[in-house]
Amino acid sequence: AGLATLRARARTDADRDIVRNPLFGQFVEAASAGGFFREKRSKNKDDGALLTREEEDRRSRLLYEEKYRKVVDKFRTKLATREAQLISQRIRGHQRDRSGP
């Protein structure tokens, strides 16, 4: 009820909309091309012991998910910044229109 009262949405719903945005796909491609998702693979645990294949896969998957979340957050921030700029421009334009020549 709280989200509906505020006319807000759950973050997961908002994230679903973000990843459906065609610009988000381009944003992810740019991050990938820049090497953001490339990782330096370590075959050792923090204590120096070798990782099993399952541990390597799990570590790799968790790292990817963490980086993907960062990309989603960055894209969300860019969208919010752009929206704020557009609103500000509309307000300034409206104020100029009201002040007349």
Biotite code that builds the C-alpha atoms (Angstrom):
import biotite.structure as struc

atoms = struc.array([
    struc.Atom([0.000, 0.000, 0.000], chain_id="A", res_id=1, res_name="ALA", atom_name="CA", element="C"),
    struc.Atom([2.881, 2.376, 0.714], chain_id="A", res_id=2, res_name="GLY", atom_name="CA", element="C"),
    struc.Atom([4.242, 2.240, -2.834], chain_id="A", res_id=3, res_name="LEU", atom_name="CA", element="C"),
    struc.Atom([0.801, 2.782, -4.342], chain_id="A", res_id=4, res_name="ALA", atom_name="CA", element="C"),
    struc.Atom([0.181, 5.755, -2.075], chain_id="A", res_id=5, res_name="THR", atom_name="CA", element="C"),
    struc.Atom([3.428, 7.339, -3.223], chain_id="A", res_id=6, res_name="LEU", atom_name="CA", element="C"),
    struc.Atom([2.799, 6.332, -6.837], chain_id="A", res_id=7, res_name="ARG", atom_name="CA", element="C"),
    struc.Atom([6.119, 4.508, -6.661], chain_id="A", res_id=8, res_name="ALA", atom_name="CA", element="C"),
    struc.Atom([7.188, 1.090, -7.851], chain_id="A", res_id=9, res_name="ARG", atom_name="CA", element="C"),
    struc.Atom([9.301, -1.638, -6.380], chain_id="A", res_id=10, res_name="ALA", atom_name="CA", element="C"),
    struc.Atom([12.916, -1.495, -7.446], chain_id="A", res_id=11, res_name="ARG", atom_name="CA", element="C"),
    struc.Atom([12.655, -4.885, -9.138], chain_id="A", res_id=12, res_name="THR", atom_name="CA", element="C"),
    struc.Atom([9.797, -3.599, -11.309], chain_id="A", res_id=13, res_name="ASP", atom_name="CA", element="C"),
    struc.Atom([11.788, -0.508, -12.222], chain_id="A", res_id=14, res_name="ALA", atom_name="CA", element="C"),
    struc.Atom([14.849, -2.645, -12.993], chain_id="A", res_id=15, res_name="ASP", atom_name="CA", element="C"),
    struc.Atom([12.775, -4.825, -15.334], chain_id="A", res_id=16, res_name="ARG", atom_name="CA", element="C"),
    struc.Atom([11.760, -1.721, -17.270], chain_id="A", res_id=17, res_name="ASP", atom_name="CA", element="C"),
    struc.Atom([15.346, -0.527, -17.403], chain_id="A", res_id=18, res_name="ILE", atom_name="CA", element="C"),
    struc.Atom([16.717, -3.742, -18.901], chain_id="A", res_id=19, res_name="VAL", atom_name="CA", element="C"),
    struc.Atom([13.941, -3.691, -21.534], chain_id="A", res_id=20, res_name="ARG", atom_name="CA", element="C"),
    struc.Atom([15.021, -0.221, -22.660], chain_id="A", res_id=21, res_name="ASN", atom_name="CA", element="C"),
    struc.Atom([16.900, -0.445, -25.997], chain_id="A", res_id=22, res_name="PRO", atom_name="CA", element="C"),
    struc.Atom([19.320, 2.214, -24.775], chain_id="A", res_id=23, res_name="LEU", atom_name="CA", element="C"),
    struc.Atom([20.225, -0.034, -21.853], chain_id="A", res_id=24, res_name="PHE", atom_name="CA", element="C"),
    struc.Atom([21.375, -2.713, -24.297], chain_id="A", res_id=25, res_name="GLY", atom_name="CA", element="C"),
    struc.Atom([23.662, -0.167, -25.936], chain_id="A", res_id=26, res_name="GLN", atom_name="CA", element="C"),
    struc.Atom([24.901, 0.927, -22.518], chain_id="A", res_id=27, res_name="PHE", atom_name="CA", element="C"),
    struc.Atom([25.780, -2.677, -21.576], chain_id="A", res_id=28, res_name="VAL", atom_name="CA", element="C"),
    struc.Atom([27.516, -3.201, -24.926], chain_id="A", res_id=29, res_name="GLU", atom_name="CA", element="C"),
    struc.Atom([29.609, -0.079, -24.357], chain_id="A", res_id=30, res_name="ALA", atom_name="CA", element="C"),
    struc.Atom([30.552, -1.257, -20.863], chain_id="A", res_id=31, res_name="ALA", atom_name="CA", element="C"),
    struc.Atom([31.483, -4.678, -22.247], chain_id="A", res_id=32, res_name="SER", atom_name="CA", element="C"),
    struc.Atom([33.521, -3.196, -25.078], chain_id="A", res_id=33, res_name="ALA", atom_name="CA", element="C"),
    struc.Atom([35.377, -1.079, -22.536], chain_id="A", res_id=34, res_name="GLY", atom_name="CA", element="C"),
    struc.Atom([36.321, -4.215, -20.620], chain_id="A", res_id=35, res_name="GLY", atom_name="CA", element="C"),
    struc.Atom([34.092, -3.642, -17.605], chain_id="A", res_id=36, res_name="PHE", atom_name="CA", element="C"),
    struc.Atom([32.928, -7.250, -17.483], chain_id="A", res_id=37, res_name="PHE", atom_name="CA", element="C"),
    struc.Atom([36.375, -8.732, -18.063], chain_id="A", res_id=38, res_name="ARG", atom_name="CA", element="C"),
    struc.Atom([37.763, -10.173, -14.910], chain_id="A", res_id=39, res_name="GLU", atom_name="CA", element="C"),
    struc.Atom([41.142, -11.176, -13.673], chain_id="A", res_id=40, res_name="LYS", atom_name="CA", element="C"),
    struc.Atom([40.647, -14.788, -12.780], chain_id="A", res_id=41, res_name="ARG", atom_name="CA", element="C"),
    struc.Atom([42.403, -16.081, -9.748], chain_id="A", res_id=42, res_name="SER", atom_name="CA", element="C"),
    struc.Atom([42.713, -19.821, -9.340], chain_id="A", res_id=43, res_name="LYS", atom_name="CA", element="C"),
    struc.Atom([43.372, -19.403, -5.625], chain_id="A", res_id=44, res_name="ASN", atom_name="CA", element="C"),
    struc.Atom([41.206, -18.832, -2.612], chain_id="A", res_id=45, res_name="LYS", atom_name="CA", element="C"),
    struc.Atom([42.044, -16.001, -0.275], chain_id="A", res_id=46, res_name="ASP", atom_name="CA", element="C"),
    struc.Atom([44.137, -18.411, 1.803], chain_id="A", res_id=47, res_name="ASP", atom_name="CA", element="C"),
    struc.Atom([46.161, -19.509, -1.254], chain_id="A", res_id=48, res_name="GLY", atom_name="CA", element="C"),
    struc.Atom([44.444, -22.885, -1.766], chain_id="A", res_id=49, res_name="ALA", atom_name="CA", element="C"),
    struc.Atom([43.304, -23.711, -5.299], chain_id="A", res_id=50, res_name="LEU", atom_name="CA", element="C"),
    struc.Atom([39.660, -23.193, -6.202], chain_id="A", res_id=51, res_name="LEU", atom_name="CA", element="C"),
    struc.Atom([37.575, -26.084, -7.465], chain_id="A", res_id=52, res_name="THR", atom_name="CA", element="C"),
    struc.Atom([35.863, -25.637, -10.827], chain_id="A", res_id=53, res_name="ARG", atom_name="CA", element="C"),
    struc.Atom([32.530, -25.129, -9.036], chain_id="A", res_id=54, res_name="GLU", atom_name="CA", element="C"),
    struc.Atom([34.053, -22.459, -6.795], chain_id="A", res_id=55, res_name="GLU", atom_name="CA", element="C"),
    struc.Atom([35.564, -20.721, -9.822], chain_id="A", res_id=56, res_name="GLU", atom_name="CA", element="C"),
    struc.Atom([32.215, -20.754, -11.628], chain_id="A", res_id=57, res_name="ASP", atom_name="CA", element="C"),
    struc.Atom([30.386, -19.469, -8.557], chain_id="A", res_id=58, res_name="ARG", atom_name="CA", element="C"),
    struc.Atom([32.914, -16.681, -7.984], chain_id="A", res_id=59, res_name="ARG", atom_name="CA", element="C"),
    struc.Atom([32.736, -15.695, -11.637], chain_id="A", res_id=60, res_name="SER", atom_name="CA", element="C"),
    struc.Atom([28.915, -15.657, -11.632], chain_id="A", res_id=61, res_name="ARG", atom_name="CA", element="C"),
    struc.Atom([28.755, -13.562, -8.439], chain_id="A", res_id=62, res_name="LEU", atom_name="CA", element="C"),
    struc.Atom([31.273, -11.091, -9.815], chain_id="A", res_id=63, res_name="LEU", atom_name="CA", element="C"),
    struc.Atom([29.311, -10.772, -13.063], chain_id="A", res_id=64, res_name="TYR", atom_name="CA", element="C"),
    struc.Atom([26.032, -10.251, -11.168], chain_id="A", res_id=65, res_name="GLU", atom_name="CA", element="C"),
    struc.Atom([27.660, -7.571, -9.008], chain_id="A", res_id=66, res_name="GLU", atom_name="CA", element="C"),
    struc.Atom([29.012, -5.769, -12.065], chain_id="A", res_id=67, res_name="LYS", atom_name="CA", element="C"),
    struc.Atom([25.675, -6.084, -13.872], chain_id="A", res_id=68, res_name="TYR", atom_name="CA", element="C"),
    struc.Atom([23.912, -4.473, -10.902], chain_id="A", res_id=69, res_name="ARG", atom_name="CA", element="C"),
    struc.Atom([26.432, -1.628, -11.055], chain_id="A", res_id=70, res_name="LYS", atom_name="CA", element="C"),
    struc.Atom([25.647, -1.108, -14.741], chain_id="A", res_id=71, res_name="VAL", atom_name="CA", element="C"),
    struc.Atom([21.898, -1.061, -14.004], chain_id="A", res_id=72, res_name="VAL", atom_name="CA", element="C"),
    struc.Atom([22.462, 1.466, -11.197], chain_id="A", res_id=73, res_name="ASP", atom_name="CA", element="C"),
    struc.Atom([24.644, 3.671, -13.392], chain_id="A", res_id=74, res_name="LYS", atom_name="CA", element="C"),
    struc.Atom([22.070, 3.608, -16.189], chain_id="A", res_id=75, res_name="PHE", atom_name="CA", element="C"),
    struc.Atom([19.298, 4.456, -13.701], chain_id="A", res_id=76, res_name="ARG", atom_name="CA", element="C"),
    struc.Atom([21.353, 7.419, -12.474], chain_id="A", res_id=77, res_name="THR", atom_name="CA", element="C"),
    struc.Atom([21.906, 8.633, -16.033], chain_id="A", res_id=78, res_name="LYS", atom_name="CA", element="C"),
    struc.Atom([18.165, 8.381, -16.755], chain_id="A", res_id=79, res_name="LEU", atom_name="CA", element="C"),
    struc.Atom([17.303, 10.290, -13.583], chain_id="A", res_id=80, res_name="ALA", atom_name="CA", element="C"),
    struc.Atom([19.855, 12.991, -14.370], chain_id="A", res_id=81, res_name="THR", atom_name="CA", element="C"),
    struc.Atom([18.524, 13.341, -17.913], chain_id="A", res_id=82, res_name="ARG", atom_name="CA", element="C"),
    struc.Atom([14.941, 13.524, -16.654], chain_id="A", res_id=83, res_name="GLU", atom_name="CA", element="C"),
    struc.Atom([15.896, 16.223, -14.130], chain_id="A", res_id=84, res_name="ALA", atom_name="CA", element="C"),
    struc.Atom([17.587, 18.219, -16.904], chain_id="A", res_id=85, res_name="GLN", atom_name="CA", element="C"),
    struc.Atom([14.485, 17.990, -19.112], chain_id="A", res_id=86, res_name="LEU", atom_name="CA", element="C"),
    struc.Atom([12.208, 19.099, -16.275], chain_id="A", res_id=87, res_name="ILE", atom_name="CA", element="C"),
    struc.Atom([14.515, 21.998, -15.488], chain_id="A", res_id=88, res_name="SER", atom_name="CA", element="C"),
    struc.Atom([14.526, 23.074, -19.143], chain_id="A", res_id=89, res_name="GLN", atom_name="CA", element="C"),
    struc.Atom([10.717, 22.900, -19.271], chain_id="A", res_id=90, res_name="ARG", atom_name="CA", element="C"),
    struc.Atom([10.428, 25.009, -16.124], chain_id="A", res_id=91, res_name="ILE", atom_name="CA", element="C"),
    struc.Atom([12.828, 27.631, -17.464], chain_id="A", res_id=92, res_name="ARG", atom_name="CA", element="C"),
    struc.Atom([10.973, 27.677, -20.789], chain_id="A", res_id=93, res_name="GLY", atom_name="CA", element="C"),
    struc.Atom([7.639, 28.034, -19.029], chain_id="A", res_id=94, res_name="HIS", atom_name="CA", element="C"),
    struc.Atom([8.977, 30.879, -16.874], chain_id="A", res_id=95, res_name="GLN", atom_name="CA", element="C"),
    struc.Atom([10.272, 32.700, -19.984], chain_id="A", res_id=96, res_name="ARG", atom_name="CA", element="C"),
    struc.Atom([6.911, 32.243, -21.698], chain_id="A", res_id=97, res_name="ASP", atom_name="CA", element="C"),
    struc.Atom([5.080, 33.686, -18.688], chain_id="A", res_id=98, res_name="ARG", atom_name="CA", element="C"),
    struc.Atom([7.390, 36.689, -18.374], chain_id="A", res_id=99, res_name="SER", atom_name="CA", element="C"),
    struc.Atom([6.622, 37.699, -21.940], chain_id="A", res_id=100, res_name="GLY", atom_name="CA", element="C"),
    struc.Atom([8.709, 39.811, -24.289], chain_id="A", res_id=101, res_name="PRO", atom_name="CA", element="C"),
])
